[in-house]
Amino acid sequence: EVQLVESGGGLVQPGGSLRLSCAASGFTFRLYEMSWVRQAPGKGLEWVAYIGTTTAHIYYADSVKGRFTISRDNAKNSLHLQMNSLSAEDTAIYYCAREDTTLGNYFDPWGQGTLVTVSP
Amino acid sequence: EVLLTQSPGTLSLSPGDRATLSCRASQSISASVLAWYQQKPGQAPRLLIHGASNRATGIPDRFSGSGSGTDFTLTITKLEPDDFAVYYCQQSGGSPLYTFGQGTKLEIK
């Protein structure tokens, strides 16, 4: 079974840092591009960051560029998101998602999400 | 930047009805980059449709997608209680790499 499990969320003060992880299983992780997508409380979905099968291709949303860093460890089947200089606007559930390019470009599946709360 | 506008914001229907959800892009996009997701409260989004009209694995044929250019539609026939949720469209390409519509909430009338 294809599975993505996020961890690392929690409560952090404004200006602080947090590192999220996503453990992948049930598929050949190194062959898939991955993304982080977030959802603020009661709001819609916002794509955050993308990483290709290697680190040669990395992209960020403007809202996190320069503060967040996406990385992957293909040997450990894991995806990471280092988040620095956090503000209240970063409070959200963070999902990792596998990109599939069979007949399109889309996210399937998604992890269950990990909640990040930025508050004094 | 390609913006996606979904309408209506909320759709109130009864089980057994037919739902028609719209997603309009701010500029023409390839149908291949348009996807639809369903999200229920407390759950992660689930892929329904990719490439504008291709059902994802395990999605019943009551769900169908169509459209091209700037106008795309998700149609759900014979609504079941489990279908009431929030639906998002998504496109890929350009900058930012991915954008989502703001969502349509399908609620029981």
Interface residues (C-beta under 8 A of the other chain):
Chain A: S35 V37 G44 L45 E46 W47 Y50 Y59 A61 D62 Y95 D100 T102 L103 G104 N105 Y106 F107 D108 P109 W110 G111 Q112 G113
Chain B: S32 V33 L34 A35 Y37 Q39 Q43 A44 P45 R46 L47 H50 G51 A52 N54 A56 Y88 Q90 S92 G93 P96 L97 Y98 T99 F100 G101 Q102 G103
